[in-house]
Amino acid sequence: MDKQQLSMTMRSLHWLVALGMIFLTVVGFYMSTYEVWDLYDIHKEVGVIALLIILPRIVLRLKKGWPTPVREYPVLEHKLAVVVHWVLLISTILMPISGFIMSSAGGHGVDVLGFVLFPSNFSSANPSEAIPLNATLAEFAEETHGLLGYVLAATIILHVVGTLKHHYFDKDRTLLRMLGK
């Protein structure tokens, strides 16, 4: 296959990860800003499911490499694109992993579609209080998860702006390629 073409698998994984990470980032910011913890279980479930989609995407991306650009770009623009793509790749894997560690080490457990992946550790005296299994690790993962949320949000915005620039100003085929056209 031509290195400018993207397979249906790569395009599908890209859009599934993109939509999942945008959803998770928006929900995460909403929860933490307004302290709406009712969405916590949904956020964790979608995060674990996203991880199951992210892993094969990363394996394929590392195995196949990045597609060649659709045209020659200025050196600085190309380098920025490479950095943005690497930050997206790394942050999309670290976000669900840090969230999983934060929740499980913090005693909140992780359930997905009724399956307990990591059990909760709630106090018998106060059932609404989670007892951390490792408070230091949970706190580190929480800080990492929070910081990565900002990094991911900024990088997604840069990625979308770059895509729109390619499409509307450069009038190249970058976006069309991601849409399979």
C-alpha positions as CSV (number, residue, x, y, z in Angstrom):
1,M,0.0,0.0,0.0
2,D,1.1,3.5,-0.8
3,K,2.5,5.3,2.3
4,Q,0.1,8.2,1.5
5,Q,-2.9,6.0,1.7
6,L,-4.4,4.9,5.1
7,S,-6.2,1.6,5.5
8,M,-9.8,1.5,6.7
9,T,-8.5,-0.1,9.9
10,M,-6.1,2.8,10.6
11,R,-8.8,5.4,9.7
12,S,-11.4,3.7,11.9
13,L,-9.0,3.4,14.9
14,H,-8.0,7.0,14.5
15,W,-11.6,8.3,14.6
16,L,-12.7,5.9,17.4
17,V,-9.7,7.0,19.5
18,A,-10.3,10.7,18.6
19,L,-13.9,10.7,19.5
20,G,-13.3,8.6,22.7
21,M,-10.5,10.9,23.9
22,I,-12.5,14.1,23.1
23,F,-15.5,12.7,25.0
24,L,-13.3,11.6,28.0
25,T,-11.5,14.9,28.1
26,V,-14.7,16.9,28.1
27,V,-16.3,14.7,30.7
28,G,-13.2,14.7,32.8
29,F,-12.9,18.5,32.8
30,Y,-16.7,18.8,33.5
31,M,-16.5,16.4,36.4
32,S,-13.4,18.0,38.0
33,T,-14.6,21.6,37.4
34,Y,-18.1,21.2,38.7
35,E,-17.4,18.2,41.0
36,V,-20.0,16.1,39.3
37,W,-18.8,12.6,40.3
38,D,-22.0,10.8,39.1
39,L,-20.2,10.5,35.7
40,Y,-17.1,8.9,37.3
41,D,-18.1,5.3,36.6
42,I,-19.0,6.1,32.9
43,H,-15.7,8.0,32.6
44,K,-13.8,5.0,33.9
45,E,-15.7,2.4,31.7
46,V,-15.2,4.5,28.5
47,G,-11.6,5.0,29.5
48,V,-10.9,1.3,29.7
49,I,-12.8,0.6,26.5
50,A,-10.8,3.4,24.8
51,L,-7.6,1.7,26.0
52,L,-8.6,-1.5,24.3
53,I,-8.9,0.6,21.0
54,I,-5.8,2.6,21.7
55,L,-3.4,-0.3,22.1
56,P,-3.9,-1.9,18.7
57,R,-3.8,1.6,17.1
58,I,-0.4,2.3,18.7
59,V,0.9,-1.1,17.7
60,L,-0.1,-0.6,14.1
61,R,1.2,3.0,14.1
62,L,4.6,1.9,15.4
63,K,4.7,-1.1,13.1
64,K,3.6,0.8,9.9
65,G,5.0,4.2,10.8
66,W,3.4,7.5,9.9
67,P,2.0,8.0,6.4
68,T,4.0,10.3,4.2
69,P,2.8,13.9,4.0
70,V,0.5,14.7,1.2
71,R,2.9,17.4,0.0
72,E,6.1,19.1,1.0
73,Y,5.8,21.3,4.1
74,P,8.1,23.9,5.6
75,V,10.6,22.2,7.9
76,L,9.2,23.9,11.1
77,E,5.6,22.9,10.2
78,H,6.6,19.3,9.6
79,K,8.6,19.1,12.9
80,L,5.6,20.6,14.8
81,A,3.3,18.0,13.2
82,V,5.7,15.2,14.2
83,V,5.8,16.5,17.8
84,V,2.0,16.8,17.9
85,H,1.5,13.3,16.6
86,W,3.9,11.8,19.2
87,V,2.3,13.8,22.1
88,L,-1.1,12.5,21.0
89,L,0.1,9.0,20.7
90,I,1.9,9.0,24.1
91,S,-0.9,10.9,26.0
92,T,-3.7,8.7,24.6
93,I,-2.0,5.7,26.1
94,L,-0.9,7.4,29.4
95,M,-4.3,8.9,30.1
96,P,-6.3,5.7,30.6
97,I,-3.3,4.0,32.3
98,S,-2.9,6.8,34.8
99,G,-6.7,6.9,35.3
100,F,-6.7,3.1,35.9
101,I,-3.9,3.4,38.4
102,M,-5.5,6.4,40.2
103,S,-8.8,4.6,40.6
104,S,-7.4,1.2,41.6
105,A,-4.6,2.5,43.9
106,G,-7.1,5.0,45.4
107,G,-9.4,2.1,46.4
108,H,-12.2,3.1,44.0
109,G,-11.8,0.0,41.8
110,V,-12.4,-0.4,38.1
111,D,-15.5,-2.1,36.7
112,V,-16.3,-2.3,33.0
113,L,-19.7,-3.5,31.7
114,G,-20.3,-5.4,35.0
115,F,-16.9,-7.0,35.1
116,V,-14.7,-6.2,38.0
117,L,-11.2,-5.5,36.7
118,F,-9.9,-4.2,40.0
119,P,-12.0,-4.4,43.2
120,S,-13.0,-1.4,45.2
121,N,-11.7,-1.0,48.8
122,F,-14.4,0.8,50.7
123,S,-14.5,1.2,54.4
124,S,-17.0,-1.1,56.2
125,A,-17.6,1.7,58.8
126,N,-18.3,4.3,56.1
127,P,-19.2,2.6,52.8
128,S,-18.9,5.9,50.9
129,E,-15.2,6.2,51.8
130,A,-12.6,4.5,49.6
131,I,-9.5,3.3,51.4
132,P,-6.5,3.7,49.2
133,L,-4.4,0.7,48.6
134,N,-1.4,3.0,47.9
135,A,-2.1,6.6,48.5
136,T,1.2,7.8,47.1
137,L,0.8,6.0,43.9
138,A,-2.9,7.1,43.6
139,E,-1.9,10.7,44.2
140,F,0.9,10.5,41.6
141,A,-1.4,9.0,39.1
142,E,-4.1,11.6,39.8
143,E,-1.6,14.4,39.3
144,T,-0.3,12.8,36.1
145,H,-3.9,12.2,34.8
146,G,-4.8,15.8,35.5
147,L,-1.7,17.3,33.9
148,L,-2.1,14.9,30.9
149,G,-5.7,16.1,30.5
150,Y,-4.4,19.7,29.8
151,V,-1.7,18.4,27.5
152,L,-4.1,16.2,25.6
153,A,-6.7,19.0,25.3
154,A,-4.1,21.5,24.0
155,T,-2.7,18.9,21.6
156,I,-6.1,17.9,20.3
157,I,-6.8,21.6,19.6
158,L,-3.5,22.0,17.8
159,H,-4.2,18.9,15.8
160,V,-7.7,20.1,14.8
161,V,-6.4,23.6,13.9
162,G,-3.7,22.0,11.9
163,T,-6.1,19.8,10.0
164,L,-8.4,22.8,9.3
165,K,-5.4,24.8,8.1
166,H,-4.4,22.0,5.7
167,H,-8.0,21.7,4.4
168,Y,-9.1,25.3,4.1
169,F,-5.9,27.3,3.6
170,D,-3.4,24.9,2.1
171,K,-6.2,23.1,0.2
172,D,-4.4,19.8,0.4
173,R,-5.7,16.3,0.9
174,T,-4.7,15.7,4.5
175,L,-8.3,15.7,5.9
176,L,-9.7,14.0,2.8
177,R,-7.2,11.2,3.3
178,M,-8.4,10.8,7.0
179,L,-12.0,10.6,5.7
180,G,-11.0,7.9,3.2
181,K,-11.5,10.0,0.1
